[in-house]
Every structure is written in structure tokens, then in C-alpha cells.
Amino acid sequence: MTNNRVLSYDDVLLKPQYSDIRSRSQIDISSNLRNGLSLELPVVSSPMDTISETPMAIAMSKHGGAGTIHRYCSIEKQCRMVHMAIDLSYEDLPKVGAAVGVSDDYEDRARKLVDSGATFLCIDVAHGHHILMKEALENLRSIFGTDYHLMAGNVATLEGVNALSDWGADSVRCNIGGGSICSTRIQTGHGMPGLQTIFECAKTDRDVTIIADGGIRNSGDIVKALAAGADAVMCGSLLSGTNETPGKVTEGKDGSRWKTYRGMASKEAQIGWRGRYSSHEGVSTTVPYRGGVKYVLGDLERGIRSGFSYSGARDLRSLQATAEFVVQTSSGLSESHTHITTRKW
């Protein structure tokens, strides 16, 4: 058993540093994920059936991020969604991927998605450090060559990142069990705190980029993930409840409005897309309706730029080179949140 202390996002803060940045417009928050996938906003939407279909992929591409269309449907439907997102994005270089698995029809699905215009593929499994991932990555790399972006995951260790890179991944999704609707750590007893995962995975000496996936709740967490060594983040809950997510808006008797958000390993999701469930490692819930995702992405971009400026960093690499983390106590975490109280004057 290791006695090393492992850290989550709430356990740390970044130490403010001297800055000579006069305007946040001088800050470049873009990130190159290798092999043709560059992001102006280092955010990728999660391939979940309550997050990413055509509208979300279009919005993500329009705002400088990337959209990853989920695989929990027929090949034909997924290809139509990718094709529509590419056609309607109105971008010179749209960034639209489609997820595939590692068994059954994954090769046929991948070929047809690329034929439909997908600009990258995301090999999407819960435990990526696995023989089936090895076989799928090596197979897809042999099919699409060295000049096509393959994203893969999820892993939580340096050994996992190195393995996926060696097998052919350009970018790797890092984190297991830390998402807002994921219960893998509780159900299986396995995982790593989200920020510690990035610290560990960023030690890789391979030519691979790191995507922090899971546990991201605000722009501050994004800045922490990037400072720890991530090249981008993948978001689900932060984008949930918006116009661009699949599903209808439900209105309550009190006038409140909601949308469904569920983990793809939840019992409800598994029954919905394959008619049965095995191990259930997620939950299904409702989240408040939030309007257009452009407002969410705008707030995230402003928060990220502000975060860079507090470290005096003009770009991602300078942030990672100069960032200083400090560990905070539970009292420090409480103090970090707004805590105004009602006073009697």
C-alpha cells in the first residue's frame, strides 16, 4: 500500500504570481492535441447520449472546442449526426469526432464515421488500459494511418497513458470514476482522485496529449487541470441542461424547467441503448435547464483567461511552467467559496 498523499481539485489552489499582462485578450488559451486537432478553447464535449449530438458538436466547434458525438445508437444514425454537424458548423476546420467502442461493430463504425467526415475518432471505454483497447487502437491506426487523430481512454495512471500512446493514441482521456454521475469508484473500489490523475499522467515521456476527463465543475478546475499538465478537458455536467443537449425540457408545477442527464454506465442508459444492463457504474438524474450553451462556454473562456492571468501566463505552456500549487485545508476550501451571511445592523 502506498502512503503517498493523493489530491483532488478541491485540495489545492494555485498561488497568485506577478503578471505583466495588461489585457486578458493578450492570453492565448489554445491547445494543439496533435495530428490535426487544435483547439482555440481547450474543451471537448463528452460522448454521452444526454450531451453530444449534432447541435452540441456544432456549438463546440463554433466556439473553438470540439464535439464528440456519442456511439449509443445505430451506425447510420451516428453517421448522419456527424455529417450534419460537419455540414452545418460553418467552420473552415470543423472539429467533430464520433465515439466508437472496442468490440463488435467498432471497425465498421469507425470506417463509416471517417467517410462521413469525422475529423477525429474517440475510442471510448470505461477502462482503457485493457487488451481490447490495445487491439482496437493498433487496428484503427493500421487502417487510418499515422496522420489521423485517435483519442482514447479512459486511464488513471502513467502506465496507462504510456500504453495507449504506444498502441497508437494521439490523445488520452485521463480519469476513472470522477464524473458527477459516475459511481465507478464506489461500485468497484478503483480509481484515482481527478487532479492526482493529471499530475501522474502528465509525467509521460511519450509524444501524447492529456485530456482531463471527469470531476471538472467550474473554470477554476479547468485552470487547475491545465496547470497540472492537461492539454484540454472533457466536460459533461458543465454542458448539461443546455439547449444543445439531447432531450426535451420538462417543466415542473412551480415553473422550474429541467433536462435529463445520465451516465452511460447507469442502469437507465444501458437499458436504453442495448436493452439490458450489466454492472451499473453511474446514475441518471435531472439538471436545471440553462439556455444556450454559448453562455456556458463564454463564461468558461473568461474564467480560463482570468486564471492564466493570475499566474502571469500568456499561454498554456507558460502556465504549466510557472504554476505553483498549494494544498488547502477543509477550512480553506470553505473560505474559498462565497460565504456572505445575513447580518443584523
N, C-alpha and C positions, 0 to 999 in steps of 0.2 A: 504493500500500500504506500502511495506517495503522500508525503506530508506537505507538499508544495501548496501554497495558497492559490486558489483559482478565483478569477474575478468576473463579475457580471458588469453590465453597463452602469448600474446604479452604485457600484462600489468605487467608482473613480470620477474624477473631474480632470479637465485639462487646465494647467497652470497658465494664467494670462501672461503674455510677454510683450515686450516693446514692439510697436508697429509703426512703420513709416508709410503705411497705406492711407492715402488721402481720401480715396473713394472706393467703395466696395465693387464698383464697376471695373476696377483695375485687377480684380481677382479672377483667375481662370480656374473654374471648378471642373473642367472637362477631364475625361479619363479615356485612355486607349486600352481596350481589353484584348488587344492583339487580333491579328488576322482579319482586319476589315471591320471590326466592331468598335467604333469610337463613340463616346457619349459626351454631349455637352452638359447634361445633367446626369450625375453618376447614380441613377436609379433605374432599376429594372422591375417590371411588374411580375408578380408570382404567377406561375401557370396553374391557377386554381379555377374551378368552374363557377365560382362566385366573384371572380376578379377579372380574369383576362379573356375576353373575346375581341371581336373586331373593333368596337368603339374604344376600348381601353388601349389596344395596340396603336390605334391611330393617334389617340391623345398623348400617349407616352412618346411616340416618335416625334410628334409635332413640338413637344416641349423639351426635346433633346435627350430623352431617356430611351428605353427600349421596352417593347411589349412582348411577352411570351405567351402565346395562345395555348391554352390547356389541351390535353390529349384525351379527355374523358368524353369522347364522342366518336362517331364513325370517322374513318379516314376522309371520306368525301366531305363531311361537314367541316372538319378541321381545315381541309384544303380550301374550301370556299371561304372560310373566315380569313385565312392568310391572304388569299388572292384579293379579297375585298379590301383588307387593311392596306395592302401594298398599293392598290389602285386608288384608294381614297385618301391616302395620307398626304398627298400634295407635297411631298418632300423629295428633294433631289436624291437623297440617300436614305430611304426609309429603313428603320431598324425594327424589323418584325421577325420574331422567331416562332417556332412551334415546337412544343414538347413532344418527346417520344419516350417509350419505355425501354426495356432491355430484353423483352421476350415476345413471343407470339408474332404479331404483325409489324414489329418495330422497323424492320428494314424496308418493307414496302411502304410504310407510313412515311419514313424519312425521305425516300426517293420522291414520293409524290408531293411532299411538302416543299422540297427544294425545287421541283418542277413548277410548283405554284408560286414561287418567288421568295420563299423564306430566306432571310438574309443570314440566319444562323440557326443551329439546332441545339436544343437543350435536352440532354439525356437525363431524365427526371426519375430518380428513385429515392426512397427514404434512406437507404443505407448504401452509399455509393462505393465504399471500399469492399468490393464484392466481385466474385468471379464472373457473374453475369455482366457487370459493368465493364470489366476488362474485355470480355469477348465482344460486347456491343461497341465499345469505343474503337477497338482495333479494327473491327469490321467496317464501321462507318468511316473511319479515317482512310481505309483502303479504297472505299467506294468514292468518296468525295475529294480525296487528295489532300495535300498539305495547305492549300490556300483557302479552305473553307472553315469558318469558325464553329468549333464544337464546344459547347458549355456542358458541364456535367456536375453531378452531385447527388446527394449531399454527403459531406465528410466532416469530421470534427478534430482531426489530428494531422500533424505534419506528415506522418507516414501515408495518410490517405491522400493528401494533396499531391505528394510526390508520385504516388502510384498512378493516380488519374492523369497527371501530366505525362508520365512515361507511357501510358496507354494511348495518349493522343488528345487529351483535353487542352484547349487553349485557356479556358477559364473554369474555375471550380467554385461551386456553391458550398460555403462553409458554415456549418452549424447543424446540430441534430437535436431536435426536441425543444427548441426555444421559442417557437412561434406562439402567438396569442391564442390560437385554437388547436395547438398541438400538445398531446399528452404523452409523447413517446417516453420521456424521462420517467414519468410516473408509472406507465404501463410496463416498461422494460427495465427500468433502473439504469439505463445507459444514456450518455450524453456528456456535454461539457457546457459550462456557462458561456454565453454567447461571445463576450468580449475576449475571454481567455482563448476561445477557439481561434479568433483572429490573430491574437498575439502568437499562438503556436503555429498556425498555418502560414503566417507571413514570414516565418523563418526559412521557407523553402529556397533552395538554390536553383530551382528549375525555372525555365522561361514560361511561367504561367501566371495568370492574374487571379486575384482573390475576390469573390463576391460574398459579402456578409449577408447571410440569409436567415432571418428569424430573430425575434426579440427587439426589433427596431420600432420604437414607439414615438419618436419625435426627431426633429432635425438635430438636436444635441446628440442623440445616439448615433445618428449618421456621421456626424463630425468625429465622434469618438472612434467609430469603426474605421473610418478612413485614416485617422491619425495612427491607429494601431497597425495599419498595414493593408487594409482592404482597398481595392481599386474601384469598387462600386458596392451598392447594397441592393438587395432584392426585398420588395415590400408587398405585403398582402393587406394586413389590417389597416395600415395608414391610408390605403386607397379604397378601402371598403365603404359601402354605403353611398357611393357617388353615382351620378347619372350613368357613367360609363360602365359600371359593373353590371353583369347579367342579373336578370330577375326583376320582378315588379316591386314597386313601392307599396308598402302596406300602411294604411292609416288607422290609428287607434281611435277609440271613442273620445279621447281627450284632445284629439287633433295632432298628436305626435305621429311621425312617419318613420318607417323602418325598412331595412332591406336585410335579406338573409346573407350570412357569412359562415362558411363552414370549412373545416379542414378536410383535405382529400383522403385522409386516413380515418375520418369519422365514419360511424356506422351508417349514417344517413347518406353520405356521399358514395360510399361503396355500394350500397343497395341501389342508389340512383343510377350509377353508371355500369354496374355489372350484375345487379340483381341478387347479390349476396355480400356477406362481409366475413372477413377472417379476423385477424387481430385489429381491434379498433384503437387507434392512437391519436384521436382528435375529437373535436366536438363541433356541434352545429349550434349557431346562435343567431340573434338578430342584432343589428347595429343601427344607430340613428342615421336617417337619411341626411346627406351632407351637400347635395347640389353637385355642381360641376367639378370634376377632378382637377381642372386647370387652377382652381383656387388653392387646392391642397398642394399641387406641385409648385405653384408660385410661392406659397409660404415656406415650403421645404427649401427651395432655391435661396430665398432670402436668408433663412436660418443658417444654411450651409455657408454662404458667403460671409455672414457675420461671424460664424465660428472660425473660419480661416483667418479673418482679420484679428481676432483676439490672440491668435498665436503669431501674428505678424507674417502670415504665409500668403504668398501670391498665387500658389498653385499646389497641386496635390503632393508632389514630391518634396517641396519645401515644408509643407505641413508635417509630413512623415519624418523629415529630418530634424525638425526643431521641436516637435510636440513633447511636452513634459506632463506625464500623468501623476496625479497624487491620489492616494487612497483616502476615502472619506468614511466616517463612522455613520451609523444609522441616524444620529443626531444631525450630522452634516447633510445627509440626504433630506431629512425633514426640513432643514433650514433652506435647502436649495429650492424647494417648492414655494409657491406663493402661500403666505400664511397670515394674511390680514385677519384680525379678529374684530368683533363688534365691541366698541368701546362706549363707555358712558362718560360723557363730557360734563 
